[in-house]
Amino acid sequence: MRSRQHLLQKPNIRRFHQALQRESVDTTALYVDLGIDPKLMEADNTSLSTVKHYELLELAAKKSNNRFLGINLGLDSRNSELGVLSYMLRNAPNLEKALDLLQRYVALVAPGSSISVLEEQDHCVLTYKIKDYPPSQCCQALEMTLAQYVLLFRVILDDEAWQSSRIYFEHSAPAAEELRRIPLGGELVFDHFFNGVCFSKELMDYANSDFDPQLLTILESQVLQTAATLLNSDSFLDRIRLVISSNLGNAEVTADTVAAEFGMSRRTLHRRLSENGTRFNTLRENIVINVAKESLSKTSVSITELAQRLGYSDSSAFDRAFKRLVGQRPLAYRKYYSPV
């Protein structure tokens, strides 16, 4: 089995391809120059080496005359690669816990990279480093990740206008005329010994009023285990499961949106799933119900809140689905399986 630390995750390669096109990159010419079959970038079973990914970003920025292509990609929420992590971040008690989850997730899915949180007097820095690769040859990838950090803070803090007070880059500064056009706020420091986004230490205590400690424990266990299993699979069904697991509680993730993620029609998705002996709703319900079963047996979270967090319109809809799939109503299941 191929090592995931050297591959851009599937189906994110398609999202990356579409993001380049939104930035007016001539992807066909770009792929030809790099010896990549353009058709492969739109296939649902494509992998791309991390080195080739860095080369692609650098050449795309050069050919499109967009020095800050990586930053533009990183700040566009449509390109977000938070995946499985996003559900846990929405349920973290504060920024400190959210950043801890981020570090654990990156260690799981990208062992070729490392992140850390440094504390310096009245501020902290969320750092990022690509191992065994010169910063000068992957500055677009580094800048894209730092921009994603800014987007991450905006998501966690629910503040679309949030800006870092200072951003550090390992690579050298661009030309002065380009520097004035960089789409990031705050002080920019180049030729630093690490890459990082600076933020006030006070933000570490930012509290999430919707936090439920017991439910987060279940989410960490279920979601990280799911990611670890599915990220190491080339199965079509597992790639569908990964997308569903990445968006637990998001009612907007439907068969249509998942089909679009894989570059196919809803009809084709249903046909492919049928060939594998299942349906989209069956996959989604099984994933959701497994999380629900563990939550009911190991936490005291209310059934109404659990239903809401798992994406049901109301508790009665959750009650009916649980009864149909498990054979018991949620309350009865909890009474039977909860520790006395």
KALIN-V964013 format. One record per pair of residues at least 24 apart in sequence whose C-alpha atoms are under 10 Angstrom apart, sorted by the first residue. I is the first residue (numbers start at 1). J is the second residue. If there is no record, write none. Layout:
i:I j:J
i:I j:J
This chain:
i:1 j:232
i:1 j:233
i:1 j:234
i:2 j:232
i:2 j:233
i:2 j:234
i:3 j:111
i:3 j:232
i:4 j:47
i:4 j:49
i:4 j:50
i:4 j:108
i:4 j:109
i:4 j:110
i:4 j:111
i:4 j:112
i:4 j:231
i:4 j:232
i:4 j:233
i:5 j:49
i:5 j:50
i:5 j:107
i:5 j:108
i:5 j:109
i:5 j:110
i:5 j:111
i:5 j:112
i:5 j:113
i:6 j:47
i:6 j:48
i:6 j:49
i:6 j:50
i:6 j:51
i:6 j:52
i:6 j:53
i:6 j:110
i:6 j:111
i:6 j:112
i:7 j:46
i:7 j:47
i:7 j:48
i:7 j:49
i:7 j:50
i:7 j:51
i:7 j:52
i:7 j:53
i:7 j:109
i:7 j:110
i:8 j:46
i:8 j:47
i:8 j:48
i:8 j:49
i:8 j:50
i:8 j:51
i:8 j:52
i:8 j:53
i:8 j:109
i:8 j:110
i:9 j:45
i:9 j:46
i:9 j:47
i:9 j:48
i:9 j:49
i:9 j:50
i:9 j:81
i:9 j:109
i:9 j:110
i:9 j:231
i:9 j:232
i:9 j:239
i:10 j:43
i:10 j:44
i:10 j:45
i:10 j:46
i:10 j:47
i:10 j:48
i:10 j:231
i:10 j:233
i:10 j:234
i:10 j:239
i:10 j:242
i:10 j:243
i:10 j:262
i:11 j:41
i:11 j:42
i:11 j:43
i:11 j:44
i:11 j:45
i:11 j:46
i:11 j:47
i:11 j:239
i:11 j:240
i:11 j:242
i:11 j:243
i:11 j:261
i:11 j:262
i:11 j:263
i:12 j:44
i:12 j:46
i:12 j:47
i:12 j:79
i:12 j:80
i:12 j:81
i:12 j:83
i:12 j:243
i:12 j:261
i:12 j:262
i:13 j:40
i:13 j:41
i:13 j:42
i:13 j:43
i:13 j:44
i:13 j:45
i:13 j:46
i:13 j:47
i:13 j:48
i:13 j:53
i:13 j:261
i:13 j:262
i:14 j:40
i:14 j:41
i:14 j:42
i:14 j:43
i:14 j:44
i:14 j:45
i:14 j:46
i:14 j:47
i:14 j:260
i:14 j:261
i:14 j:262
i:14 j:263
i:15 j:41
i:15 j:42
i:15 j:78
i:15 j:79
i:15 j:80
i:15 j:81
i:15 j:260
i:15 j:261
i:15 j:262
i:15 j:263
i:16 j:41
i:16 j:42
i:16 j:53
i:16 j:73
i:16 j:78
i:16 j:79
i:16 j:80
i:16 j:81
i:17 j:41
i:17 j:42
i:18 j:42
i:18 j:78
i:18 j:79
i:18 j:261
i:19 j:72
i:19 j:73
i:19 j:74
i:19 j:76
i:19 j:78
i:19 j:79
i:20 j:57
i:20 j:60
i:20 j:61
i:20 j:64
i:20 j:69
i:20 j:70
i:20 j:73
i:20 j:79
i:22 j:73
i:23 j:60
i:23 j:61
i:23 j:64
i:23 j:66
i:23 j:69
i:23 j:72
i:23 j:73
i:24 j:60
i:24 j:64
i:24 j:66
i:25 j:60
i:25 j:61
i:25 j:62
i:25 j:63
i:25 j:64
i:25 j:65
i:25 j:66
i:25 j:69
i:26 j:60
i:26 j:63
i:26 j:64
i:27 j:56
i:27 j:60
i:27 j:63
i:27 j:64
i:29 j:60
i:29 j:63
i:30 j:56
i:30 j:57
i:30 j:59
i:30 j:60
i:30 j:63
i:30 j:64
i:31 j:56
i:31 j:59
i:31 j:60
i:33 j:59
i:34 j:59
i:42 j:262
i:42 j:263
i:42 j:264
i:43 j:262
i:43 j:263
i:43 j:264
i:44 j:236
i:44 j:239
i:44 j:261
i:44 j:262
i:44 j:263
i:44 j:264
i:45 j:234
i:45 j:235
i:45 j:236
i:45 j:239
i:45 j:262
i:50 j:112
i:50 j:141
i:51 j:133
i:51 j:137
i:51 j:138
i:53 j:138
i:53 j:141
i:54 j:133
i:54 j:137
i:54 j:138
i:54 j:139
i:54 j:140
i:54 j:141
i:54 j:142
i:55 j:137
i:55 j:138
i:55 j:140
i:55 j:141
i:56 j:138
i:56 j:140
i:56 j:141
i:57 j:138
i:57 j:139
i:57 j:140
i:57 j:141
i:57 j:144
i:58 j:137
i:58 j:138
i:58 j:139
i:58 j:140
i:58 j:141
i:59 j:140
i:60 j:140
i:61 j:140
i:66 j:178
i:67 j:140
i:67 j:174
i:67 j:175
i:67 j:178
i:67 j:179
i:67 j:181
i:67 j:182
i:68 j:139
i:68 j:140
i:68 j:143
i:68 j:144
i:68 j:174
i:68 j:178
i:68 j:179
i:68 j:181
i:68 j:182
i:68 j:183
i:68 j:184
i:69 j:140
i:69 j:141
i:69 j:143
i:69 j:144
i:70 j:139
i:70 j:140
i:70 j:141
i:70 j:142
i:70 j:143
i:70 j:144
i:70 j:145
i:70 j:146
i:70 j:147
i:70 j:148
i:71 j:140
i:71 j:141
i:71 j:142
i:71 j:143
i:71 j:144
i:71 j:145
i:71 j:146
i:71 j:147
i:71 j:148
i:71 j:182
i:71 j:183
i:71 j:184
i:72 j:143
i:72 j:144
i:72 j:147
i:72 j:148
i:72 j:182
i:72 j:183
i:72 j:184
i:73 j:140
i:73 j:141
i:73 j:143
i:73 j:144
i:73 j:145
i:73 j:147
i:73 j:148
i:74 j:140
i:74 j:141
i:74 j:142
i:74 j:143
i:74 j:144
i:74 j:145
i:74 j:146
i:74 j:147
i:74 j:148
i:74 j:149
i:74 j:150
i:74 j:151
i:74 j:152
i:75 j:144
i:75 j:145
i:75 j:146
i:75 j:147
i:75 j:148
i:75 j:149
i:75 j:150
i:75 j:151
i:75 j:152
i:75 j:183
i:75 j:184
i:76 j:144
i:76 j:147
i:76 j:148
i:76 j:151
i:77 j:148
i:77 j:151
i:77 j:152
i:77 j:155
i:79 j:148
i:80 j:148
i:80 j:151
i:80 j:152
i:81 j:145
i:81 j:148
i:81 j:246
i:82 j:106
i:82 j:148
i:82 j:152
i:82 j:246
i:83 j:227
i:83 j:242
i:83 j:243
i:83 j:244
i:83 j:245
i:83 j:246
i:83 j:247
i:84 j:223
i:84 j:224
i:84 j:226
i:84 j:227
i:84 j:242
i:84 j:243
i:84 j:244
i:84 j:245
i:84 j:246
i:84 j:247
i:84 j:248
i:85 j:219
i:85 j:220
i:85 j:223
i:85 j:224
i:85 j:227
i:85 j:245
i:85 j:246
i:85 j:247
i:86 j:152
i:86 j:155
i:86 j:156
i:86 j:246
i:86 j:247
i:86 j:248
i:87 j:216
i:87 j:219
i:87 j:220
i:87 j:223
i:87 j:245
i:87 j:246
i:87 j:247
i:87 j:248
i:87 j:249
i:87 j:250
i:87 j:309
i:88 j:215
i:88 j:216
i:88 j:217
i:88 j:218
i:88 j:219
i:88 j:220
i:88 j:223
i:88 j:224
i:88 j:246
i:88 j:247
i:88 j:248
i:89 j:152
i:89 j:155
i:89 j:156
i:89 j:216
i:90 j:155
i:90 j:156
i:90 j:157
i:90 j:158
i:90 j:208
i:90 j:210
i:90 j:211
i:90 j:216
i:90 j:309
i:91 j:156
i:91 j:208
i:91 j:209
i:91 j:210
i:91 j:211
i:91 j:212
i:91 j:213
i:91 j:215
i:91 j:216
i:91 j:217
i:91 j:219
i:91 j:220
i:91 j:309
i:92 j:156
i:92 j:207
i:92 j:208
i:92 j:209
i:92 j:210
i:92 j:211
i:92 j:212
i:92 j:213
i:92 j:215
i:92 j:216
i:92 j:217
i:92 j:219
i:92 j:220
i:93 j:205
i:93 j:206
i:93 j:207
i:93 j:208
i:93 j:209
i:93 j:210
i:93 j:211
i:93 j:212
i:93 j:213
i:93 j:216
i:94 j:156
i:94 j:157
i:94 j:203
i:94 j:204
i:94 j:205
i:94 j:206
i:94 j:207
i:94 j:208
i:94 j:209
i:94 j:211
i:95 j:153
i:95 j:156
i:95 j:157
i:95 j:202
i:95 j:203
i:95 j:204
i:95 j:205
i:95 j:206
i:95 j:207
i:95 j:208
i:96 j:201
i:96 j:203
i:96 j:204
i:96 j:205
i:96 j:206
i:96 j:207
i:97 j:204
i:97 j:205
i:98 j:152
i:98 j:153
i:98 j:156
i:98 j:204
i:99 j:126
i:99 j:152
i:99 j:153
i:99 j:156
i:99 j:204
i:101 j:220
i:101 j:224
i:102 j:152
i:104 j:224
i:105 j:224
i:105 j:227
i:105 j:228
i:108 j:224
i:108 j:225
i:108 j:227
i:108 j:228
i:108 j:231
i:109 j:227
i:109 j:228
i:109 j:231
i:109 j:232
i:115 j:195
i:115 j:196
i:116 j:196
i:117 j:196
i:117 j:197
i:117 j:198
i:118 j:196
i:118 j:198
i:119 j:198
i:119 j:199
i:119 j:200
i:119 j:201
i:120 j:198
i:120 j:200
i:120 j:201
i:121 j:200
i:121 j:201
i:122 j:199
i:122 j:200
i:122 j:201
i:122 j:202
i:123 j:165
i:123 j:198
i:123 j:199
i:123 j:200
i:123 j:201
i:123 j:202
i:123 j:203
i:123 j:204
i:124 j:196
i:124 j:197
i:124 j:198
i:124 j:199
i:124 j:200
i:124 j:201
i:124 j:202
i:124 j:203
i:124 j:204
i:125 j:164
i:125 j:166
i:125 j:167
i:125 j:168
i:125 j:195
i:125 j:196
i:125 j:197
i:125 j:198
i:125 j:199
i:125 j:200
i:125 j:201
i:126 j:167
i:126 j:168
i:126 j:195
i:126 j:196
i:126 j:197
i:126 j:198
i:126 j:199
i:127 j:167
i:127 j:168
i:127 j:169
i:127 j:194
i:127 j:195
i:127 j:196
i:127 j:197
i:127 j:198
i:128 j:168
i:128 j:169
i:128 j:170
i:128 j:194
i:128 j:195
i:128 j:196
i:128 j:197
i:129 j:170
i:129 j:193
i:129 j:194
i:129 j:195
i:129 j:196
i:130 j:195
i:134 j:170
i:134 j:171
i:135 j:169
i:135 j:170
i:135 j:171
i:135 j:172
i:135 j:191
i:135 j:194
i:135 j:195
i:136 j:170
i:136 j:171
i:136 j:172
i:137 j:171
i:138 j:171
i:139 j:169
i:139 j:170
i:139 j:171
i:139 j:172
i:142 j:169
i:142 j:170
i:142 j:171
i:142 j:195
i:142 j:196
i:143 j:167
i:143 j:168
i:143 j:169
i:143 j:170
i:143 j:171
i:143 j:195
i:143 j:196
i:145 j:195
i:145 j:196
i:146 j:184
i:146 j:195
i:146 j:196
i:146 j:197
i:147 j:183
i:147 j:184
i:147 j:197
i:149 j:196
i:149 j:197
i:150 j:184
i:150 j:185
i:150 j:197
i:150 j:198
i:150 j:199
i:153 j:197
i:153 j:199
i:153 j:203
i:156 j:206
i:156 j:207
i:156 j:208
i:157 j:203
i:157 j:206
i:157 j:207
i:157 j:208
i:161 j:185
i:162 j:199
i:163 j:197
i:163 j:198
i:163 j:199
i:164 j:188
i:164 j:196
i:164 j:197
i:164 j:198
i:164 j:199
i:164 j:200
i:165 j:197
i:165 j:198
i:165 j:199
i:165 j:200
i:166 j:196
i:166 j:197
i:166 j:198
i:166 j:199
i:167 j:192
i:167 j:195
i:167 j:196
i:167 j:197
i:167 j:198
i:167 j:199
i:168 j:192
i:168 j:193
i:168 j:194
i:168 j:195
i:168 j:196
i:168 j:197
i:168 j:198
i:169 j:193
i:169 j:194
i:169 j:195
i:169 j:196
i:169 j:197
i:170 j:194
i:170 j:195
i:170 j:196
i:171 j:195
i:210 j:305
i:212 j:299
i:212 j:300
i:212 j:301
i:212 j:305
i:213 j:299
i:213 j:301
i:214 j:295
i:214 j:298
i:214 j:299
i:214 j:300
i:214 j:301
i:215 j:291
i:215 j:292
i:215 j:294
i:215 j:295
i:215 j:296
i:215 j:298
i:215 j:299
i:215 j:300
i:215 j:301
i:215 j:305
i:215 j:306
i:215 j:309
i:216 j:295
i:216 j:299
i:217 j:295
i:217 j:298
i:217 j:299
i:218 j:291
i:218 j:292
i:218 j:294
i:218 j:295
i:218 j:296
i:218 j:298
i:218 j:299
i:219 j:248
i:219 j:291
i:219 j:292
i:219 j:294
i:219 j:295
i:221 j:291
i:221 j:294
i:222 j:287
i:222 j:290
i:222 j:291
i:222 j:294
i:222 j:295
i:223 j:248
i:223 j:291
i:226 j:287
i:236 j:272
i:236 j:273
i:236 j:276
i:237 j:272
i:237 j:273
i:237 j:276
i:237 j:278
i:237 j:280
i:237 j:283
i:238 j:283
i:240 j:269
i:240 j:273
i:240 j:280
i:240 j:283
i:240 j:284
i:241 j:280
i:241 j:283
i:241 j:284
i:241 j:286
i:241 j:287
i:242 j:287
i:243 j:284
i:244 j:280
i:244 j:283
i:244 j:284
i:244 j:285
i:244 j:287
i:244 j:288
i:245 j:283
i:245 j:284
i:245 j:287
i:245 j:288
i:247 j:310
i:247 j:311
i:248 j:284
i:248 j:287
i:248 j:288
i:248 j:291
i:248 j:309
i:248 j:310
i:248 j:311
i:249 j:288
i:249 j:306
i:249 j:307
i:249 j:308
i:249 j:309
i:249 j:310
i:249 j:311
i:249 j:312
i:250 j:308
i:250 j:309
i:250 j:310
i:250 j:311
i:250 j:312
i:251 j:310
i:251 j:311
i:251 j:312
i:251 j:313
i:252 j:311
i:253 j:284
i:253 j:311
i:254 j:280
i:254 j:281
i:254 j:284
i:255 j:279
i:255 j:280
i:255 j:281
i:255 j:284
i:282 j:325
i:285 j:321
i:285 j:322
i:285 j:325
i:286 j:322
i:286 j:325
i:286 j:326
i:288 j:322
i:289 j:318
i:289 j:321
i:289 j:322
i:289 j:325
i:289 j:326
i:290 j:322
i:290 j:326
i:292 j:318
i:292 j:322
i:292 j:330
i:293 j:322
i:293 j:326
i:293 j:330
i:293 j:333
i:293 j:334
i:293 j:337
i:294 j:334
i:294 j:337
i:294 j:338
i:295 j:334
i:295 j:338
i:296 j:330
i:296 j:331
i:296 j:332
i:296 j:333
i:296 j:334
i:296 j:335
i:296 j:337
i:296 j:338
i:297 j:330
i:297 j:331
i:297 j:333
i:297 j:334
i:297 j:335
i:297 j:336
i:297 j:337
i:297 j:338
i:297 j:339
i:298 j:334
i:298 j:337
i:298 j:338
i:298 j:339
i:299 j:334
i:299 j:338
i:299 j:339
i:300 j:334
i:300 j:338
i:302 j:331
i:303 j:330
i:303 j:331
i:303 j:334
